[in-house]
Amino acid sequence: MSRQVFEEIKDLTTEAIHPRAGELDRMTVGEILQFMAEEDAKVAPAVRAVLPQVEQAVDRVLRSFAAGGRLIYIGAGTSGRLGILDAAECPPTFGSPPEQVTGVIAGGRESVFRAQEGAEDRQEQGGRDLEALGLADRDTVVGITASRRTPYVLGALEYARSVGAATVLLICNLPDPAAAGQAADVVIAPVLGPEVVMGSTRLKAGTATKIILNLITTAAFVRQGKVYRGMMVDLRAGSQKLQARSRRVLMLATGLDFDQADELLARAGGQLKTAIVMALCGVEADPAREMLERAGGFVRGAVGK
């Protein structure tokens, strides 16, 4: 083992022993759960403290979307899986094209289901994986590494910067002052303290990471017109539950009853936003679509006129 790696990780917050964890293996189940719940309660305040940096990340994602670019998450292990999870949830929630938000994990698809820990050490592979995606300067890359040092992620960010893509580094340790500015345009670093189990970043670090990814994609897609009055209006109704949700959203937005909403959605070709504008403005599907296009896809803008 490289002594350099030992020196790199020994002082990381995520590699520290929690001062209360010395008796963890002697605690009752109830005491373990209470301890973990108290630690998890620290996540939301830590995320709140880095909202200015999250906003900077969202600004870059919006610029990418406006230019026809993508948001690409890249990470290893837990970090990579969380990026893939958030990316996979965007199309059914916001009706976005599957390629608009993409998750990449060290070691490829198999690493999603079975850990391949050595894959994170291959620094050059991070750049190769982004190159294989056809990374361009209009894209935004979010590198996720709780430890701040994962070679695969740092290599990916280095490649992203070389092609002019916007870069974000999401970590759960204090940034390295000497390297942070070189690694990414924006560094998001919630301060969480040691994990209940030393080094187990699927705990607080994983929770904070998922919250921040939720913030990035939700804020970006709200600003893309995917939400109206707190309801998803570009969802893909690919299941009975989502079909029911489409009708409920239409009923709540317009005051229609179930049968009226069902009939209107059929006339709108299943397009929920179109149906809402049809109902609120008293127009048919084609004029409603034109109104939405003029309003940049925002229901509020279309019906407000």
N, C-alpha and C positions, 0 to 999 in steps of 0.2 A: 504494500500500500504506500502511496505517495505521502511523505510527511507534509508536503504543501497542502494537500487536501485536509489533513488533520488540523493544520494550523488555521485553514480557512473556516472550518466549521466549529471549532472549539468555543469560540466566543459568540456564536450566533444565539439570539434569543430563543429561537425554535429548538436549539440543541442544549438548552440549559435545563437543569433539574428544578422543578417547581418547589419553592421552599416548603409548601404544605404536603408535598407528595411523598415524603420519606416514609410515612405510615400507610401509604395507599394500599399496599398488599395486606394490611391488617384490618382495613376498614370493613364494615358491613356493607351489604349492597346498598342499603339506604344512605349510608354515609358517602359512598362513592358517587351515587347519583346526585346528592346534595352538593358535593364538591364540584362536580362537573357542571351542574346547573349554575352555580355561582360564577364559575369561570366563563361559561357561555354568555352570561349577562354582560360581560365586558366587551363583547364583540360589537354591538350596535354603537356604543359611544366611540369606539375606536374607528369605526367606519365613518361616523359623522364628522370626525376630526379631519378626514382626508377628502371631504366632498369637493373642495376647490380643485384638487388634482383630478378627481373623477370627472368634474365638469370639463376640464381641459381635454380629457380623453374623449368625452362625448362630442366636443366640438370637432375634433379630428375625424371621428367616425362620420359625423354629419357631412363634413367636407368630402370624405370619400364617397358616401352614398350619392351626394349631389353630382359627383364626377363620374358616376357609374362604377365606382370601386367597391371593395369588399372590406368587411371586418374579419380578420383572421386571428383566432386565438392559437397559441402554441405553447405547449408545456410538456412536462414529463410526469409520469405517475399520477398522483391525485390531482395535481394542477392541470395536467392534460385532459384528464377525464372530466373535470369540471367545465373546461372550455368546450369540450364536445357536447356535454349535457346542455349548456346554455345555447349553443348554436343549434342543436337539434330541436329545441323548444320554440325557436323563432318562427318557422313556417306555419305550424298549426295555430300559433297565438296571433301572429301579425300578418299572415298571408304573404310573407316575404319569400322570394326565390331561395331555394335551398343553398345555392352557392353564395348568397349575399353575406351570410355569416357562417364561417367555417371553423371547425376545430381540428387541430393537428396535434398528435401525440407522439412522443419519442417511441420508436419501436413499431409504429403502425397499428393497424386495427386490433391485432392480437393483444396489444398492451392495454386495451380498454377492459378486457375481461381477465387477463392474467398478467401480474406485474413482471416487467422485464427491466429490472433496476439498472442493469449495465447500459441500457440504451441512453440514459441521460448523460453519460460521459462523452458521447460522440459529438463534439462541438461542430465539426464540419457538416454533420448530417442535418442539423437544424437549417442551415442555409440551403442544402440540397433539397430538403422537403418543401421549402418555400419556392425554390426555383421550379420544382416539378408542378407547383400550382400555378405557375406563370405570374408570380408576384410582379406588380407594377407600381409605379410611383403614385397612382391614385388610390392605392389600398392603405389600410391601417392595420398594423400588426400589434397585438397585445401579447407580450411574453409573460407567462405566469410561472413564477418560481418562488415558493415560500421562503426558501433559504437565501435568495438573491444571487446564488452563485452557479446554478445548474448550467454546465457547459453547453448542452444542447440548445437551451433557450438563449443564452448569450450569443451563441453562434448564429442563431436565427435572426436575432435583432441586428447583429453586425451586417448580415447580408441584406436585411430589409433597409437599413440606412444606406447601404451602398447603391441601391436602386432608387432611392429617393422616396420610399414609402414612409408614412408617418409611423412612429413607434411609441409604444407604451410599455412600461415595465411594472408589473404588479407583484409586490413582494410582501412578506410579513415579518421583516426585520428592518431595522434602521438601515437606510441606504449607505453604501460605502462612499464617503465624500469624494474620494479620488476617482471613482469609476462611474457613479450614477449618471452624471451628465453625459458621459460618453456612451452609455448603454442605450439610452432612449430619450426621446423628446420630453416625455412626461413620466415621472416616477410616482406610483401610488404605493404608500408604505404604511398601512395601519399598524399601530403599536399594540400588540396583544399580550405580551409577556409569555413566559414559558408555558408549554402545554402540560396538561395533567399527566400525560405519559411522555417523557422526554423524546422529542423528535417526531412525535406522531402528528404530522401536520394535516391529517384528515380531520382533526378536531377543530380548535378555534380558528386556525389558519384556513382550513377548508371552508368553514362556515363563513368567515369574512370574505373569502375569495368569491364564493357563490353569491353573496349579497352584492358585492361590487359588480360582478358580471351582470346580475339582474338590473342594477342601476344603469349600467352603460347601455344595454340593449333596450330596456324599457324607455328610458329617456330619449334615445335616438329614434325609436319607432313612434313614440308619441309625437315627436317633432316632424315625423314623416306623414302625419295624418292618419295613423292606424288606430287611433282611439277617439271616441266621441263621448263626452259626458261620463268619463270613467269606464266606458265599456269598449271592448275590442270589437271593431267593426270591419276588419279585413280578415277575420278568421276563416280558415278553411274547414268547412263543415263535412269532414270525412268520416264522422261517426255519428251514431244516433244522439249521443250526448251533445255534440257540437251542433247538430241540426236543431236540437231543442234550444240550445243557447242562442242560436241565430234568431229563432222566432221570439224568444224572450227579449232579446236586445231590441228587436224591431218593435215589439209591443211596448216596451218601456220608453223607447225614444219617441214613439208616435201616438200612443194611446189606442192603437188598434187592438181588436180581440184576436184570439188564436186563429180563427178561420180566415179573417181578413189578412192577418200577417202571412199566413201560409199561401194564400192566393197571390198576394203582392210579391212575395219572394219568388214565386214561380214566374211571374211576369218580368221580374228583374233578372232572370237567369241565375237565380241563387246568389246574386251579388248583394250583400247586406247593405253596404253604403249606398248603392244605387236605390235600393228599396226605401231606405230612410228618406232620401231626397225626394223620391217620387211621392211618398206619403205627405211629407211636410210642405212640399211646394206644389202639389197637385199637378204633376207632370208625368209623362210616360218615361220609359226606360232610357231611350236615346237622349232626350233633352237632359235628363238627370245625369247621365254620364258626361255630357258636355259641360254641365254646371260644375261637376266635380273636377273635371280636367282644368277648367278655368281657375278653380280654387286651389289648385295644386294637390288635389286629393283629400282636402280637409272638408268633412261634412259640415262643420260649423261655418266655414267660409261660404260653402255652396248655399246652405239654407238661409244664411244671414242676409243674402242678397235677394 
